[in-house]
Amino acid sequence: MTLTWLLLIAAVALLVIGALRWDLLVARWRELATPRPGTPQAPSAVDHRADHAGLHPHAAPVHKPALRRSGRRH
């Protein structure tokens, strides 16, 4: 490549970098990377107690596959 092509590529790269809105990109990154202050955190497995009166995975009904009109299961 000649020096002219290298300078042309560098000029285009500088124009692209200059056209980017870095403040918007940084703001979006911070918005996605940091948790919101009002968002409740999920309880950890350590906080789970066996005597807790609630639904447990084994208490849920077992899912049965749907029946077709002919009576066969899917």
Distance bins in CASP14 RR format, pairs under 12 A and 6 or more apart:
PFRMAT RR
TARGET T0000
AUTHOR 0000-0000-0000
RMODE 2
METHOD distances of the structure
MODEL  1
1 7 0 0 0 0 0 1 0 0 0 0 0
1 8 0 0 0 0 1 0 0 0 0 0 0
1 9 0 0 0 0 1 0 0 0 0 0 0
1 10 0 0 0 0 0 1 0 0 0 0 0
2 8 0 0 0 0 1 0 0 0 0 0 0
2 9 0 0 0 0 0 1 0 0 0 0 0
3 9 0 0 0 0 0 1 0 0 0 0 0
3 10 0 0 0 0 0 1 0 0 0 0 0
4 10 0 0 0 0 0 1 0 0 0 0 0
4 11 0 0 0 0 0 1 0 0 0 0 0
5 11 0 0 0 0 0 1 0 0 0 0 0
5 12 0 0 0 0 0 1 0 0 0 0 0
6 12 0 0 0 0 0 1 0 0 0 0 0
6 13 0 0 0 0 0 1 0 0 0 0 0
7 13 0 0 0 0 0 1 0 0 0 0 0
7 14 0 0 0 0 0 1 0 0 0 0 0
8 14 0 0 0 0 0 1 0 0 0 0 0
8 15 0 0 0 0 0 1 0 0 0 0 0
9 15 0 0 0 0 0 1 0 0 0 0 0
9 16 0 0 0 0 0 1 0 0 0 0 0
10 16 0 0 0 0 0 1 0 0 0 0 0
10 17 0 0 0 0 0 1 0 0 0 0 0
11 17 0 0 0 0 0 1 0 0 0 0 0
11 18 0 0 0 0 0 1 0 0 0 0 0
12 18 0 0 0 0 0 1 0 0 0 0 0
12 19 0 0 0 0 0 1 0 0 0 0 0
13 19 0 0 0 0 0 1 0 0 0 0 0
13 20 0 0 0 0 0 1 0 0 0 0 0
14 20 0 0 0 0 0 1 0 0 0 0 0
17 25 0 0 0 0 0 1 0 0 0 0 0
18 25 0 0 0 0 0 1 0 0 0 0 0
19 25 0 0 0 0 0 1 0 0 0 0 0
20 26 0 0 0 0 0 1 0 0 0 0 0
20 28 0 0 0 0 0 1 0 0 0 0 0
21 27 0 0 0 0 1 0 0 0 0 0 0
21 28 0 0 0 0 1 0 0 0 0 0 0
22 28 0 0 0 0 0 1 0 0 0 0 0
22 29 0 0 0 0 0 1 0 0 0 0 0
23 29 0 0 0 0 0 1 0 0 0 0 0
23 30 0 0 0 0 0 1 0 0 0 0 0
24 30 0 0 0 0 0 1 0 0 0 0 0
24 31 0 0 0 0 0 1 0 0 0 0 0
25 31 0 0 0 0 0 1 0 0 0 0 0
25 32 0 0 0 0 0 1 0 0 0 0 0
26 32 0 0 0 0 0 1 0 0 0 0 0
26 33 0 0 0 0 0 1 0 0 0 0 0
26 34 0 0 0 0 0 1 0 0 0 0 0
27 33 0 0 0 0 0 1 0 0 0 0 0
27 34 0 0 0 0 0 1 0 0 0 0 0
28 34 0 0 0 0 0 1 0 0 0 0 0
30 36 0 0 0 0 0 1 0 0 0 0 0
35 41 1 0 0 1 0 0 0 0 0 0 0
35 42 0 0 0 0 0 1 0 0 0 0 0
41 47 0 0 0 0 0 1 0 0 0 0 0
42 48 0 0 0 0 0 1 0 0 0 0 0
43 49 0 0 0 0 0 1 0 0 0 0 0
43 52 0 0 0 0 0 1 0 0 0 0 0
48 54 0 0 0 0 0 1 0 0 0 0 0
48 56 0 0 0 0 1 0 0 0 0 0 0
48 57 0 0 0 0 0 1 0 0 0 0 0
49 56 0 0 0 0 0 1 0 0 0 0 0
50 56 0 0 0 0 1 0 0 0 0 0 0
52 59 0 0 0 0 0 1 0 0 0 0 0
53 59 0 0 0 0 0 1 0 0 0 0 0
54 60 0 0 0 0 0 1 0 0 0 0 0
55 61 0 0 0 0 0 1 0 0 0 0 0
63 73 0 0 0 0 0 1 0 0 0 0 0
64 73 0 0 0 0 1 0 0 0 0 0 0
64 74 0 0 0 0 0 1 0 0 0 0 0
65 71 0 0 0 0 0 1 0 0 0 0 0
65 72 0 0 0 0 1 0 0 0 0 0 0
65 73 1 0 1 0 0 0 0 0 0 0 0
65 74 1 0 1 0 0 0 0 0 0 0 0
66 72 0 0 0 0 0 1 0 0 0 0 0
66 73 1 0 0 1 0 0 0 0 0 0 0
66 74 1 0 1 0 0 0 0 0 0 0 0
67 73 1 0 0 1 0 0 0 0 0 0 0
67 74 0 0 0 0 1 0 0 0 0 0 0
68 74 1 0 0 1 0 0 0 0 0 0 0
END
